[in-house]
Amino acid sequence: EVRLVESGGGSVQAGGSLRLSCTASGVTYDAPPCMAWFRQTPGKEREGVASISRGGDFTFYADSVKGRFTVSQDTAKDMVYLQMDSLNPDDTAMYYCAASTWYSGSACRPLENRFQIWGQGTQVTVSS
């Protein structure tokens, strides 16, 4: 059973940067072909932030983070990262790592119903 654990969240001032990490454990045979980051604030729906297909040949970003966030992976370590730069208060949220066991390639997009495995989340707070 694949489990995901996020780390790297914290508090930062506007304009600052954070790097989130997602560690996958329990990967035995085929690793998930698609990984993604989502975020959620209280009272709002979960928002897909970025996704990456295994091997990194396809990435996708929400318009709200395009040009500021970068998703990457280390397949040897079964880890996925989210580098977040130029943070602003609107980026404040709980960030979740997710894995899709089905979608791959250009279908690897951060749409919630495509992901079956979720981490517990890591909080990011950006102050003005």
HUBELCOR-V886408 format. One record per residue. N is the residue number from 1. RES is the residue in one small letter. OMEGA is omega as a letter, one per 30 degrees, with the letter a starting at -180 (NA if undefined). Layout:
BEGIN
[[N & RES & OMEGA] [N & RES & OMEGA]]
END
This chain:
BEGIN
[[1 & e & l] [2 & v & l] [3 & r & a] [4 & l & l] [5 & v & l] [6 & e & l] [7 & s & l] [8 & g & l] [9 & g & l] [10 & g & a] [11 & s & a] [12 & v & l] [13 & q & l] [14 & a & a] [15 & g & a] [16 & g & a] [17 & s & l] [18 & l & l] [19 & r & l] [20 & l & l] [21 & s & l] [22 & c & l] [23 & t & l] [24 & a & l] [25 & s & l] [26 & g & l] [27 & v & a] [28 & t & a] [29 & y & a] [30 & d & l] [31 & a & l] [32 & p & a] [33 & p & a] [34 & c & l] [35 & m & a] [36 & a & l] [37 & w & l] [38 & f & l] [39 & r & a] [40 & q & l] [41 & t & a] [42 & p & l] [43 & g & a] [44 & k & l] [45 & e & l] [46 & r & a] [47 & e & l] [48 & g & a] [49 & v & a] [50 & a & l] [51 & s & a] [52 & i & l] [53 & s & a] [54 & r & a] [55 & g & l] [56 & g & a] [57 & d & l] [58 & f & l] [59 & t & a] [60 & f & a] [61 & y & l] [62 & a & a] [63 & d & a] [64 & s & a] [65 & v & a] [66 & k & a] [67 & g & l] [68 & r & a] [69 & f & l] [70 & t & l] [71 & v & l] [72 & s & a] [73 & q & l] [74 & d & a] [75 & t & l] [76 & a & a] [77 & k & a] [78 & d & l] [79 & m & l] [80 & v & a] [81 & y & l] [82 & l & l] [83 & q & a] [84 & m & l] [85 & d & l] [86 & s & a] [87 & l & l] [88 & n & a] [89 & p & l] [90 & d & l] [91 & d & l] [92 & t & a] [93 & a & l] [94 & m & a] [95 & y & a] [96 & y & l] [97 & c & a] [98 & a & l] [99 & a & l] [100 & s & l] [101 & t & a] [102 & w & a] [103 & y & a] [104 & s & l] [105 & g & a] [106 & s & l] [107 & a & l] [108 & c & a] [109 & r & a] [110 & p & l] [111 & l & a] [112 & e & a] [113 & n & l] [114 & r & a] [115 & f & a] [116 & q & a] [117 & i & a] [118 & w & l] [119 & g & a] [120 & q & l] [121 & g & l] [122 & t & a] [123 & q & l] [124 & v & l] [125 & t & a] [126 & v & a] [127 & s & a] [128 & s & NA]]
END
